[in-house]
Structures are given as C-alpha cells and as structure tokens.
C-alpha cells in the first residue's frame, strides 16, 4: 500500500486486538505484513491516534529525521513530541521485524507439513520474538535427543497410550513395541521396560517444548525463585574483594534490582562469586502435574524428568537472560538521562576563561581562552614545590588576558590547585572567580585525531587544559568531541550491550544538539555531524567551505556546499543559526520554508500588535498552514533564538576553598549533582572529596527513583548528616529538619543482607535437579553478554514450604512482555512494583566508593 494512503486508512482502522486468531489455515504464499495493524498497535501503546503514527512513519520513509518531524511537521503528526516520534519509528521497525519472523516461521513449519490450526493460532497470538522462537524450537534441525531417538524406535504410539490409560494398560501394551533391528541396532527395543522408558522420554520432551507449560514455569520461578551468591576464596580474599556484600547473599527474584543483577554478573565473570538460582522444584512439579490429566505413574515420572532434566534448566537460563537484558536496558536509561542533563548545562557566554588541568609530577597546565574559546596562551605551574611562583603566574595571566573565570579540572591535585587559585585571587585582589569542572574524558579528547587537527603544535596536556576551559564556556560544543561512553555519568556502562548503548547515546547527543541549535560559523565538525540531516562527511565539507570561502552569511548559502542537496537543506536549515546575518530570521528557529509567512507576521508584531483573527485566517489560507505552525512562528518572533539551557542553574563560582576538615555535621552546603544512580547521587560540594546522598535521604516522602528528585547539574543546598574522617566519606540529606544526627535505626548497622538458608545440601540439590553430570553453569546459555561471555546460572532446590506462589513478581520483569515503549531520555521502564527500600538494607552500592559509609565502622 502507498504511504500516502496510510493516514486515511488508519483513521478508519480499528484499535482492537492487533493479531486476531483465525479459524482456518492461510494461503502460505499470500502471507504478508499487515502494516496498518502494526500502526494501530503502536497507537494503542502510545495513547495516540493511528493516523498520527502513520504520519510519522510516512515522513520517516520520506527521509525526514526525528528532530525535524517533531519541530517542523507538527501539522502532520498532530503535535507529537520528540519522544513519541522516536518511539513510533523504533516500534514500527521492531514490530515489522517481528512480523517478518512470524511469516518465516509459519512458512517453515508449513513446509514441514506440521502446521495445524491450533499451532497457527498460537503463532498469531505470539507478541514477542522469544515466544515465536519457542514455537519454532521443536521444528528446528538439531542434534538427536532421547525423545527423537525414541520416536525413531517407533515408541510414539506407546507415549500416546501412556497419556490416556492407566498403568495396567501401559504395561499390557509395552511388549507390543519390542523390536530387533539388525541393520540399526540402536533402534532396537529389547524389553518392555526399555519401551516404557522411551515413551517417557517422548513425553518429557513434549513437556519441555510446550509453550504454555514453559510460561507457567517461568512465572512460578519468578514468583518463588531466589538468587544466591557465594564468594570464591577464603576470608582474606573476602576482605580484599569489591563484592563483600554479595559474599554470602540471597534475595528473591521478585525483588531483585537491576543494578544488583549487573553487579553479580560482573562478579561472576571475574571469578569472584558463585551464582545460583534456587528454585522450588517440588512445587513446580506439583503445579505442572495439576495442569495435566495424569492416569498413571509413568506419566507422572515423565513430567518430573522433563522438568528436572530439560524444562527447568532452560527456564532458569531464560530468566537469567531476561533479567540481564532488563538490567542492561535500565542501565542504558540511567546513563542516557544523566548524559542528557550534562549536555544541557548552560554555557557561560562572553566570559574569558583560564582552563587548568591539574597535575603533580609534570605540573598543572594552564590555557587562556577568549570569549569565543579561541586559544590565547599557556603556561605551567607547580603548586606543590613552587607555590609562590604558581600564584604569581596565575595572577599575571588573569591580568594580561582579562580572565573572568578560572576553570579547574576536578582530577588529581585539583584541591591543591584550587587552593593556589584562591590564594592568588585573595592576595592579588583579582576580580575573577573559579569553579571546578568535571574533566572526565578530557584526556581522551586531548589524544584524539580531532584535538591534533585543532592544535597540531600543542602538547596533549595543553589540549586537555583547553578542553576543560571550553567545557565551562559551552559544555555541549566541547563534550560532543568526546565518545559519550568516556563521560563519567553512568554506572555499569561497560557491562551492557555496547552496540545498544552507542546507538542510544548518539540519539541523546543528537536530540540535545537539535534542541539547542548550532552556530553555523563556529561549530566544529564534531558538533555539526549531530545536526538533523548532516552526517560526518557533510559536516567536514561545511567546515572546509567555511575555511575556503569565509563566514557563511545566510542559510541560502548552504546550497552552495557540495553534497548538500534540497532534501538535506530542508532537514538541517532550521537548526543552523547565523548570528549577524542580514536576515534576522537566519538566527531564529523559523524554517526557511516559512520565511515569507514570518516576514508578514514580523511586520505586524513590530507594530506592537498580535495578528487579529481575520489576519490569522488570511495567513493560514495564503500559506496553507495551521494554527500550530502559526503559533510557533509568532512565539519565536516575539522571543527569537530561545536557548532551552538558559533557565538551568549556572556553575557554582568560588572565591575561596574548603577542605574536609572544615566540614561539620549539620552544616548546610551548596552542591552540584555530578551523577545520579539507582541508590542515590554523587554531589560536588567544592572540596576534593565527592559527597553521597542516599536515596532514603532525598525527601521526607518515599522516593522510588532518585531521578524524580535530582538530575545531573542540579544545584541545591544540602545538609551534612555524617562524616567519616578515616575514609573521607560525606553523607548528605535533603530532608526537612536534617540536623546531622541520624535518626534511630537509620543507616546504622551492616547493610549487607543475611543469606537465607536453602535447606538442602548442594550435592543433594544437584542430584534432584538432574545435574549429577555436567553442571548447569557449564552449559551454554541462550545469549551472550556484551563482553562475549554468556551469563551462567545454576539451579538449587528450595523447600516447598519457603515458596510464596501467590505473591506477584515485582522487581524482575520480562523485557519482552513489558513492551518497548521506554521514553528515549525519560526513565519510563522502571521497576514499577519494586518494594520500598528499607533503611537497613544495602541498596547495591558495590561500586560506590561510599558504600562503607552506611555500614558500621
């Protein structure tokens, strides 16, 4: 169907169940993807109209980018925002892939002559790739199993008898299946006992392939299973281990948090922990038996064998894989949100800056920059051995280059450099101030090809100082030069799927760049490549054009750049700003396609009036636009070139410097949030050490997600509630009335959870779960981690009495069933049923340098 017809078709499309069952088999050759049904499904999930989703997909197929669609095609999409537009595009691609696989599997099974109406209905009902693959699994070519061999020995009919008759009937029928095969001895059946064993193998294998039984067991294990970890090594190894809290640890799968999943996965890969999934196998067996019509003990034994030998290990691997996938997705969400907030930090426009990259052995490198970030001069100071000379050099540079702000990197020796800067300001009566700047990734940039291109004659350490200074002047323009993964605002970013992480972070950077806009004449190719419609190659051509032809004076000149055609111009022009252009609209968000309309509106607005109802109606008819476009242009003309960063808190500027020894419990301090993670946030309070505010101290009300209260870059007043002089740990609070004295029972005692006994010996558990041969943790898992290794799991039997089958699973969610509608930069896919955090429970601070702070000294 033509895309142009979709919007009309979708207006009429019903939002009923997208994939209805059918009472008869289809014509296999006529199977095709129902794209209108996909659009209806996406619309239902996003809570919008199918026609809106259709418009987005149509525009995307025409080559329009997500930022362009969300800003300049609101009339077509019904004003969908960027997140909704991006979700629509992603979901359409995902569901289209799902439908392609659905058709492939249907055709594959039909080719084998195995497709019946029941199976086809199940294929139609499958809502995730994993469900489709479960249906396809029995028909894939694979190594012969015990059940397959039993079928070849002709024992299939005996299995059917076993499913329908009592024990006496099975015993009477078994001798009829004895056979002697001289040519293929392995197909011989020598005794009735051998025939019955083969029939049980067939039933056991059927059980493992039954999609409903598999779903039942997975749900049961999620409700009743427990993660158990044991440290590998002696007490000395434990004392040195980063994973002390997991040394003897257990937690129900139903409450397992994402960061703990990633923590134990990493520990297992490093050989620090032995991980077990303890399951109630007896309860599971009883549950599966209750769903079958059992007529004899052979059938019962077959269910037990199929569960222990085949189904249970497979389901445990699936649960482990699902948990890892969900945890990785959650970690990527956290990183993305933090990165977005970091990139949205407001610039310090029009300020001359002295950037300092602190060092000890080779001294601290200092680079002076003008208002535009142009490099002026550099020098080196040694604050350790030549403090007086360092203070004089700083003062001389400030006076010579009229420096207004000094940006000090927050790495090694930062505190000492800040002390020297503060002393120089005070002793010399300088009118400037200073601030600490996060230098994560500065060394990566200084050694990069781009840095060498910008400053071929400078040492890489000087390039680092320049980068630190420019980060203060315009964080976005400088940070885009660095691989987002090198910016330290994530947790476990090296443990997740790197391809997915890279794609998501690139989307975040692109979104922020297009929200802010780009100065066409000063932007680097690293910044330009993120602009809508522009790739890396075209970005370089734009920079080359500027170098050869001089400053670009108007948006119209863009068409003179080789490789920048009509479609690309449409996509990028509105995001490229030209301050000083003869046409003031070139420095606004008004797209060139609407310049004529904007000119008429501008004349009305400059006359001091708003367009009248009659004028609006005439303009809408003349230019074929709607109220949305008209209102956007009017708003832009009244306040042109709005920067979404302008209302965010600026950096904290200092004249003096504090140290840890100056702090006291109960003191109020102003701090800037550096990183937000599941268990709280790290805060820069202007000293060498970072402080931690635990999630339980964020508010007087319960806070499930720290990002509900804080985001990277927030500047707030905190109360110091605890200080640990030995470890230099600082605890903060945002609660009303925090006095520095901990409330009784809060943050006291050991936060490590006490491991709960499982009841049975491990060797006994292995026997009862069919693991006396090759252990499950050596078997191949169904998916690989980002490091190339497969997460492994062992099963341990838990007593039936310890199960809680009626409780709903909370923390652990099926990533296939939860839907892929997470917001791009909003953490929608949280664990919605996560239990409240308890003050005496550890909250996953394994890699938090302040983890011990909340434990007994």
NUDO-324096 format. One record per residue (C-alpha): residue in three letters; x, y, z. Coordinates in steps of 0.1 Angstrom, whole numbers, plus 5000, padded with zeros to 4 digits. Layout:
BEGIN
ALAXYZ ...
***
This chain:
BEGIN
UNK500050005000 UNK501350354992 UNK502450555023 UNK500250845012 UNK497150625017 UNK498150525052 UNK496850825071 UNK493350795056 UNK493450415061 UNK494550455097 UNK491750695105 UNK489350405098 UNK491550135114 UNK490149975145 UNK492249975176 UNK491149625186 UNK493449325191 UNK496149365165 UNK496648995158 UNK493248815159 UNK493248435157 UNK491948265126 UNK489747955123 UNK491447825091 UNK494947805078 UNK496148075054 UNK497348065019 UNK501048045027 UNK502148224995 UNK499748515003 UNK501148595037 UNK502348955041 UNK502949205068 UNK499849395079 UNK501449745084 UNK498149905092 UNK497649665121 UNK501249755133 UNK500350125132 UNK497150055152 UNK499149865178 UNK501750135182 UNK499050405185 UNK497350205213 UNK500550165232 UNK501550535229 UNK498050655236 UNK497850855203 UNK495850815171 UNK496850575144 UNK496850855118 UNK499551035139 UNK501750735139 UNK501150685102 UNK502251035095 UNK505450985114 UNK506250665096 UNK505350825063 UNK507651125070 UNK510450895081 UNK510150695049 UNK510551025030 UNK513851075047 UNK512851315075 UNK514751295108 UNK513151275142 UNK514151625153 UNK512851775120 UNK509551585123 UNK508951685159 UNK509752055153 UNK508652135118 UNK505951885109 UNK503551925138 UNK500651985115 UNK501151635100 UNK501751455133 UNK499251625155 UNK502051785176 UNK503651465187 UNK506751545208 UNK510251415200 UNK509951115224 UNK506651005208 UNK508051045173 UNK511150845181 UNK509150575198 UNK506950545168 UNK509850495145 UNK511550245167 UNK508450045174 UNK507450035138 UNK510849885129 UNK510749645158 UNK507249515151 UNK507949495114 UNK510849265122 UNK508549065144 UNK506049015116 UNK508748915092 UNK509848645116 UNK506248545122 UNK505848485084 UNK509248305081 UNK508348065110 UNK504848005096 UNK506247915062 UNK508947705077 UNK506547485097 UNK504147465068 UNK506947335046 UNK507547055071 UNK503846965069 UNK503447035106 UNK501247345106 UNK497747305120 UNK495047555131 UNK495947535168 UNK499647605161 UNK498847875136 UNK496648045162 UNK499548035187 UNK501848185161 UNK499448465156 UNK499048525193 UNK502848545200 UNK503648905209 UNK507448885212 UNK510248725193 UNK511048495222 UNK507548345220 UNK507848285183 UNK511248115188 UNK509747895214 UNK507047785189 UNK509747725163 UNK512147545185 UNK510647195181 UNK510947215143 UNK514547335140 UNK517247095129 UNK519246995159 UNK521246715175 UNK519246405182 UNK517746395216 UNK516546095237 UNK512946185227 UNK513746195190 UNK515545865192 UNK512545715210 UNK510345835181 UNK512645675156 UNK512345345176 UNK508545365170 UNK507545445206 UNK505345745198 UNK502145535199 UNK503145405233 UNK503645755246 UNK500045835235 UNK498845525254 UNK500745655284 UNK498945975282 UNK495445815282 UNK495445485300 UNK496245365335 UNK499445175345 UNK498044835337 UNK497144945302 UNK500645075296 UNK502244765310 UNK500044555288 UNK500844755256 UNK504544785261 UNK505544435249 UNK503944515216 UNK506744765208 UNK509644525212 UNK511744515181 UNK515144385168 UNK516844595141 UNK519944415128 UNK520944705104 UNK520544975130 UNK520944815164 UNK520345145183 UNK516745145171 UNK516144805187 UNK513844785218 UNK514944485239 UNK512444495268 UNK509144635280 UNK511044845305 UNK513144995277 UNK509945075257 UNK508345245287 UNK511545455293 UNK511545565257 UNK507845665258 UNK508645865290 UNK511446045271 UNK509046145244 UNK506546285269 UNK509346465288 UNK510546635256 UNK507046735247 UNK506746905281 UNK509947105276 UNK508547225242 UNK505047315255 UNK504847695253 UNK502047715280 UNK503947495304 UNK507147695298 UNK505248025305 UNK503647875337 UNK507047765350 UNK508748095342 UNK506048275361 UNK506348035390 UNK510148075392 UNK509848455390 UNK507548455420 UNK509348195441 UNK512948175429 UNK515948325448 UNK519248455437 UNK522048315459 UNK525748415457 UNK528748275475 UNK532248425475 UNK535048225460 UNK538048225483 UNK538948245519 UNK538448525545 UNK541548715532 UNK540048715497 UNK536748835511 UNK538449135529 UNK540149245496 UNK537149185474 UNK534949465460 UNK532049225463 UNK531949175501 UNK528249245504 UNK527548955480 UNK529848705497 UNK527048525514 UNK523948685499 UNK520448585489 UNK517448775475 UNK514148675460 UNK514048715422 UNK510748905426 UNK512549195444 UNK515949185426 UNK517049525415 UNK518749595381 UNK522049725395 UNK522449415416 UNK521949195386 UNK524749375368 UNK526949365399 UNK526648985403 UNK527148925366 UNK530349125367 UNK531548945398 UNK530748605383 UNK532748695351 UNK535648805373 UNK535648475392 UNK534748635425 UNK531348485431 UNK529548165425 UNK525948235415 UNK522948005420 UNK519248045412 UNK517447855439 UNK514047725428 UNK511147535443 UNK511347235420 UNK508847025441 UNK506347305439 UNK506947345402 UNK506446975396 UNK503146985415 UNK502047285395 UNK502747125361 UNK501146795372 UNK497946995382 UNK497647115346 UNK497946765331 UNK495446475331 UNK497646205347 UNK496345845345 UNK499445655357 UNK502745695375 UNK504745675343 UNK503245995331 UNK503946155364 UNK507646035363 UNK507946175327 UNK506746515339 UNK509346515368 UNK512146405344 UNK511146665317 UNK511046935344 UNK514346855361 UNK516346745330 UNK515046985303 UNK512547245312 UNK513847385345 UNK517447445333 UNK516147615302 UNK513747835320 UNK516347935346 UNK518648035317 UNK515748235302 UNK515048415334 UNK518748495339 UNK518948625303 UNK515748825307 UNK516948985340 UNK520249075324 UNK518549225293 UNK516249435315 UNK519049545338 UNK521149655308 UNK518249845294 UNK517750015327 UNK521450105330 UNK521450255295 UNK518350455305 UNK520250595335 UNK523350675315 UNK521250845288 UNK519351065312 UNK522551175330 UNK524251245297 UNK521351455285 UNK521351665317 UNK525051705315 UNK524951825279 UNK522152065288 UNK524352255313 UNK524152625305 UNK527152795288 UNK529053095302 UNK528753315272 UNK531053615267 UNK533553525295 UNK537253495292 UNK538453175309 UNK541653025322 UNK541552645320 UNK543752445343 UNK544552075340 UNK545851985375 UNK548951765377 UNK551651675402 UNK554851525386 UNK554851745355 UNK552952035370 UNK549552185361 UNK548952315326 UNK547152645322 UNK545552775290 UNK543953115285 UNK540953145262 UNK539053445248 UNK535253485248 UNK534753255218 UNK537052985232 UNK540053085210 UNK543352975224 UNK545553275236 UNK548453145257 UNK549552875280 UNK551952825310 UNK552752555335 UNK552652595373 UNK553852365401 UNK551652425431 UNK553452165452 UNK557052285451 UNK556852635437 UNK553552775452 UNK554553145452 UNK555653135416 UNK552352955407 UNK550253225424 UNK552253495406 UNK551853325372 UNK548053285377 UNK547753655386 UNK549853765356 UNK547753565332 UNK544453695347 UNK545654055343 UNK547154005309 UNK544253835292 UNK541453995314 UNK540353655327 UNK536953645344 UNK536653285355 UNK539253015362 UNK538152655354 UNK540052395374 UNK539752025364 UNK538451805392 UNK541051535388 UNK544251455407 UNK545651755426 UNK542551965419 UNK542152065455 UNK545752185457 UNK545352385425 UNK542152545438 UNK543852645470 UNK546652815449 UNK544052985427 UNK542053105458 UNK545253235474 UNK546253415442 UNK542853585439 UNK542953705475 UNK546553815477 UNK546454005444 UNK542954145446 UNK541853985414 UNK538354035403 UNK537853685389 UNK536353375405 UNK536953005399 UNK535052675397 UNK535752305394 UNK534952145361 UNK534451775355 UNK537451665334 UNK536151305326 UNK537151235290 UNK539451545287 UNK542451315283 UNK540651115257 UNK539951435237 UNK543551565241 UNK544951245224 UNK542351235197 UNK542751305160 UNK540451605163 UNK542551765190 UNK545651715169 UNK543851875140 UNK542752175161 UNK546152225179 UNK548852035159 UNK551652225176 UNK550552195212 UNK551351915237 UNK548351695245 UNK548351815282 UNK547852175270 UNK545052055248 UNK543451905279 UNK543552245297 UNK541952405266 UNK539152145267 UNK538552205304 UNK538252575298 UNK535952535269 UNK533752295288 UNK532852585311 UNK532252825282 UNK530052585262 UNK529652235276 UNK527752105247 UNK530152225220 UNK533052065238 UNK531551745251 UNK530351635216 UNK534051595207 UNK534351305232 UNK532950955230 UNK529950975252 UNK530950645270 UNK534050825282 UNK531951085301 UNK531650955337 UNK527950985343 UNK526950625340 UNK527050305361 UNK527949965347 UNK528250125312 UNK531049875303 UNK528849585313 UNK525949645289 UNK525449575252 UNK527849825237 UNK526049855203 UNK522749945220 UNK524550185243 UNK526350365215 UNK523050395195 UNK521150535224 UNK523850785234 UNK524150905199 UNK520450965199 UNK520751165232 UNK523551385218 UNK521651445186 UNK518551535205 UNK520251785227 UNK522251945198 UNK519051995178 UNK517152125208 UNK519852385213 UNK520752475177 UNK524152535163 UNK526152845153 UNK526952765116 UNK530152975115 UNK531752855147 UNK530652485152 UNK533252215148 UNK532551925125 UNK532151715157 UNK529051925166 UNK527751975131 UNK527551595124 UNK524751565150 UNK522551825133 UNK519451695116 UNK520251575081 UNK524051615084 UNK526551325086 UNK530251325094 UNK531351365058 UNK529051665051 UNK530051825084 UNK533651825072 UNK532651975039 UNK530852255057 UNK533952335078 UNK536152325046 UNK533652555028 UNK533952805057 UNK537752785056 UNK537952845019 UNK535053095014 UNK534953265047 UNK531953305070 UNK528553185057 UNK526353495056 UNK522953335051 UNK521153005052 UNK520653025015 UNK524452985010 UNK524152635024 UNK523052514989 UNK526452614976 UNK528152344997 UNK529052034977 UNK526851744987 UNK524151955005 UNK521151904983 UNK517552014985 UNK516351745010 UNK519351785033 UNK518752165032 UNK515152105043 UNK516251885072 UNK519152095086 UNK518452455078 UNK516252535107 UNK518752405132 UNK521752605119 UNK521852965132 UNK523853265117 UNK524253545142 UNK524853875124 UNK523153765092 UNK521454045072 UNK518253845075 UNK517353825112 UNK515353505106 UNK518653325098 UNK519353345136 UNK515953205146 UNK514052875148 UNK511952985118 UNK512452745089 UNK513352905055 UNK510252745040 UNK508252985062 UNK510253305057 UNK507553475037 UNK504953405063 UNK507353505091 UNK508053835073 UNK504353925073 UNK503953835109 UNK507154025118 UNK505754345104 UNK502554305125 UNK504454225157 UNK506954515152 UNK503954745150 UNK503254635186 UNK500254415180 UNK499254055177 UNK497753925145 UNK493953965146 UNK491553675140 UNK491053795104 UNK494753835098 UNK495453485111 UNK492753335089 UNK494053515058 UNK497653405065 UNK496653045071 UNK494853025038 UNK497553215019 UNK500452995031 UNK498552665037 UNK499552635074 UNK497552565106 UNK497352725139 UNK500252525154 UNK502752655128 UNK501353005131 UNK501653005169 UNK505152865169 UNK506353135145 UNK504753415165 UNK506253285197 UNK509753265180 UNK509453615166 UNK508453765200 UNK511453585217 UNK513853475190 UNK516553215192 UNK515553075226 UNK518152855242 UNK516552575264 UNK519652585286 UNK519252955297 UNK517052885327 UNK519152605342 UNK521452665372 UNK524852805363 UNK528152665377 UNK528952745413 UNK531653015413 UNK534053035442 UNK536553285457 UNK537853065485 UNK538252695491 UNK537252445518 UNK538752115529 UNK537251805545 UNK538451935579 UNK536352245576 UNK533152045574 UNK530851965603 UNK527751755607 UNK524651975605 UNK526452225582 UNK524552355551 UNK526552335519 UNK525752425483 UNK526552135459 UNK526152045423 UNK524951695413 UNK527651505394 UNK526051165388 UNK522651005396 UNK522350635401 UNK519750395415 UNK520850425451 UNK521350805452 UNK523551075438 UNK527151195440 UNK527551565447 UNK530351815443 UNK530452045473 UNK533552225463 UNK536152015480 UNK538451725469 UNK536051455480 UNK532651395465 UNK529751355488 UNK526951105486 UNK523251155492 UNK521550815496 UNK518050775481 UNK516550745515 UNK517751105523 UNK516351265492 UNK512951365506 UNK510651325536 UNK508351125512 UNK509250785498 UNK511350815466 UNK511550515443 UNK513750675417 UNK516350935426 UNK515751105392 UNK512351205405 UNK514251455428 UNK517651515413 UNK519351535379 UNK522951595368 UNK523751955370 UNK521252045397 UNK522552295423 UNK520952265457 UNK521552335494 UNK522252005512 UNK522751925549 UNK525751725560 UNK524451445581 UNK527551235586 UNK531351255582 UNK533850965583 UNK537251115588 UNK539150785583 UNK537650715549 UNK536851075540 UNK533150995534 UNK530551265534 UNK526851195537 UNK524251455527 UNK520451495531 UNK517751705515 UNK515151615542 UNK513551895561 UNK514951945596 UNK518051735590 UNK520351815619 UNK523351595612 UNK522251345639 UNK520951015623 UNK517550905633 UNK517450595654 UNK517650295632 UNK518550475600 UNK521950405583 UNK523250205612 UNK524449855613 UNK525649635585 UNK523749695553 UNK524549355538 UNK521649125537 UNK521948805556 UNK521948495533 UNK518948285539 UNK519547905542 UNK518147695514 UNK517647385534 UNK519147105513 UNK522747025508 UNK524147145474 UNK525146805463 UNK521646675471 UNK520146965452 UNK522246885422 UNK521146525422 UNK517446615425 UNK517746875396 UNK519446635372 UNK522846795375 UNK524946505386 UNK526646505352 UNK527746825335 UNK526747115358 UNK524347365345 UNK526747655350 UNK528947495323 UNK526147465298 UNK525747715270 UNK523348005277 UNK520948145252 UNK522648485248 UNK525948655251 UNK526848945273 UNK528549255259 UNK531949105269 UNK531348805247 UNK530848575277 UNK527548405284 UNK525848465318 UNK525648135335 UNK523248005362 UNK523047705385 UNK519847575399 UNK519447485436 UNK516347315450 UNK514447505477 UNK512047355501 UNK508347395491 UNK507447555524 UNK509647855517 UNK507747945485 UNK505248225482 UNK503448135450 UNK500648395454 UNK502948695455 UNK503148905423 UNK506648945409 UNK507849305413 UNK511449385406 UNK512149135379 UNK510149195348 UNK510049015315 UNK511649255290 UNK509649115261 UNK506349155279 UNK506949495294 UNK506949655259 UNK509549865242 UNK507850195249 UNK510550345272 UNK511050715267 UNK514250805250 UNK515551025277 UNK512950965304 UNK513250655326 UNK509850515319 UNK510950145321 UNK511450155358 UNK510649855380 UNK507049965388 UNK506449715416 UNK509749745433 UNK509449715471 UNK510250025493 UNK513850055502 UNK514449955538 UNK516950165558 UNK518849865570 UNK519149705535 UNK522049755512 UNK520949925480 UNK523549805456 UNK526450035464 UNK529049775454 UNK530950015431 UNK530150325451 UNK533250455469 UNK531050555497 UNK529450215502 UNK531150165536 UNK529950495548 UNK526550345555 UNK527950045573 UNK529350005608 UNK532850125612 
***
